[in-house]
Amino acid sequence: MVPKIGRGVEANKGGASDDGYHSKPVFLAGLVLLLLGLEFNMVETFQLNAKFSQFLAERTGHPMASVSATTQTLFQTDNPPVQKTWAPPEWLGWSLISIGSVLILHSWGMKNRALKSRW
């Protein structure tokens, strides 16, 4: 009995994992969530731009939408008078970091095997 040499090379040709998922997209999703969680932990507040503040005010029925429509007509300006500030909750950053870490570790643990031809 001669052991097969290069088994690892053949196993990684297709890149498919045992459970049907590819490890690279799972790793990328984990990395994005990890970095987003780090950003949410480092930043205290976000200042939304004028267009997005106006969009939120119109969609939520906030009184700022009608006030800014009137002031835009009177003063002929494109910017609303108030820009929305958003402070992400502390748990959001930590949960994104933990989910991203789990996805990265899971992608490292996925076993790749060759795709078998259906023909």
C-alpha positions in Angstrom: 0.0 0.0 0.0 1.4 3.3 -1.1 0.0 6.4 0.6 -1.4 9.0 -1.7 0.9 11.9 -2.0 -0.6 15.4 -2.6 -3.9 14.5 -1.0 -4.1 18.0 0.5 -3.7 19.6 -3.0 -6.4 17.5 -4.5 -8.7 18.2 -1.5 -8.5 21.9 -2.0 -9.1 22.1 -5.8 -12.8 22.7 -5.6 -12.8 24.7 -2.4 -16.2 23.3 -1.2 -16.6 22.5 2.4 -18.3 19.5 4.0 -21.5 21.4 4.8 -21.9 23.0 1.3 -20.5 26.4 2.2 -17.3 27.9 0.9 -14.9 29.1 3.6 -13.7 32.3 1.9 -17.1 34.2 1.9 -17.7 33.1 5.5 -14.2 34.5 6.4 -15.0 37.8 4.5 -18.3 38.2 6.3 -16.7 37.6 9.6 -13.9 40.1 8.9 -16.4 42.8 7.8 -18.5 42.2 11.0 -15.4 42.3 13.1 -14.2 45.6 11.7 -17.6 47.1 11.8 -17.9 46.1 15.5 -14.5 47.7 16.2 -15.6 50.9 14.5 -18.8 51.0 16.6 -16.7 50.6 19.8 -14.2 53.3 18.8 -16.7 55.9 17.7 -19.1 57.5 20.2 -21.5 59.2 17.8 -22.2 59.5 14.1 -23.3 62.8 12.5 -25.5 61.9 9.6 -25.3 64.1 6.5 -28.1 66.4 5.4 -29.7 64.2 2.8 -29.9 61.2 5.0 -31.3 63.2 7.9 -34.0 64.5 5.6 -34.7 61.0 4.3 -35.1 59.7 7.9 -37.3 62.6 8.8 -39.6 62.0 5.8 -39.8 58.2 6.4 -40.5 58.4 10.1 -43.0 61.3 9.9 -40.9 63.4 12.1 -42.0 67.1 12.3 -38.5 68.1 11.1 -39.6 67.0 7.6 -42.3 69.6 7.3 -40.2 72.3 9.0 -37.2 71.7 6.8 -39.4 71.7 3.6 -40.7 75.1 4.6 -37.3 76.5 5.5 -35.8 75.2 2.3 -38.5 77.1 0.4 -38.0 80.3 2.3 -34.3 80.3 2.5 -33.7 78.4 -0.8 -31.2 76.0 0.7 -30.7 72.3 0.2 -29.6 71.5 3.7 -32.1 70.8 6.5 -31.6 73.0 9.6 -30.8 70.0 11.8 -28.6 67.0 11.2 -29.3 63.8 13.0 -26.7 62.4 15.4 -26.7 58.7 16.2 -25.0 57.1 19.1 -24.7 53.3 18.7 -25.5 51.3 21.8 -22.5 49.7 23.5 -23.8 46.2 23.0 -23.9 46.6 19.3 -20.2 46.8 18.8 -19.4 43.9 21.1 -22.0 41.7 19.5 -20.6 42.4 16.0 -17.1 41.7 17.2 -18.2 38.4 18.7 -20.2 37.3 15.7 -17.4 38.2 13.4 -14.9 36.4 15.5 -17.0 33.2 15.5 -17.4 33.4 11.7 -13.7 33.8 11.2 -12.9 30.9 13.5 -15.6 28.8 11.8 -14.2 29.5 8.4 -10.7 28.4 9.5 -12.2 25.2 10.8 -14.1 24.3 7.6 -12.6 21.3 5.8 -12.4 21.8 2.1 -12.8 18.9 -0.3 -12.8 18.5 -4.1 -16.0 18.9 -6.0 -17.0 15.7 -7.7 -18.1 15.8 -11.2 -21.7 15.1 -11.9 -21.0 13.6 -15.4 
